[in-house]
Amino acid sequence: MTDDRERSGQEGTGQPKAEGRKGRKQRAADGRMSLTGHFAELRRRLIVCLACFLVCFSLCLSQAEGFTNRLLELGQQFTFVYIAPAELLLSYVRIALVGGIVVTIPVIGYQVWKFIRPGLHRRERLVMLLVMTAGLLLFFLGAVFAFAVVLPILLSFFARLNTTDTVTAMVSVQEYISYVLSTMATFGIVFETPIVLVLLTALGILQPKVLQKNFKYVILVILTVSAIVTPPDITSQILMAVPLMVLFYLSILLCKLLFRRKLARAEREAQE
């Protein structure tokens, strides 16, 4: 009798634990999490991103002088000065901040992906992963293109504006670095055009035939913007306009492919 009660007590105490473990596993499998759990996970991932940024910022700050000299080599036609006691130090800090953010971006993207991944379906996960990866690659490609191709031409043009010996070009280090970094960021954002157009097509806001029909007007806009942004030099205008045209045409091709797949999927669902 005693053995039976002990066995029944053990079974009674063991069953809730087994069910609790099973319930937790089931909730984890279903991807459900409480609001407190979401905040805890978000805080943990933010801490990881912040810690990674601080480490990268420290490393970049230790090499900030070398990075600054590398940027100054692009404008070797100018004489650089700093007009405030802390201007050069602040320039080093700005370079370190930008470098820390750039190096940390892949980590931030990974943490964002891990945070939103449980709430997405398999197809949505694949699309989000491709969009994030392509967006990072295109932004870095645009920044590198600006640094290696566009900026040397622009700076050479500005240096040639002084056709007399009455004016000496003495450029502030802080203003020069701001100009270089803003130009690189601008081209990085412009190179995101395919991602934006593909997302608009996926949401049903744009259609490929509309983009293709208005392609000639887009070329006119691109040439106008290139003429305004770049110096009055045909070479720099072409160097900016041609990549934009290629990116827009590539966007049309990607939108066509995506639109055809959406139509095919809609037809299959209608038949089923």
Buried (B, 14 or more C-beta within 10 A) or exposed (E): EEEEEEEEEEEEEEEEEEEEEEEEEEEEEEEEBEEEEEEEBEEEBEEBBEEBBEEBBEBBBEBBEEBBEEBBEBBEEBEBEBEEEEBBEBBBBBBBBBBBBBBBBEBBBBBBBEBEEBEBEEEEBEBBBEBBEBBBEBBBBBBBBBBEBBBBBBBBBBBEEEEEEEEEEEBBBBBBBEBBBEBBBBBBBBBBBBBEBBBBBBEEEBBBEEBBEEBEEBBEEBBEBBBEBBBEBEEBBEBBBEBBBEBBBBBBEBBBEBBEEEEEEEEEEEEE
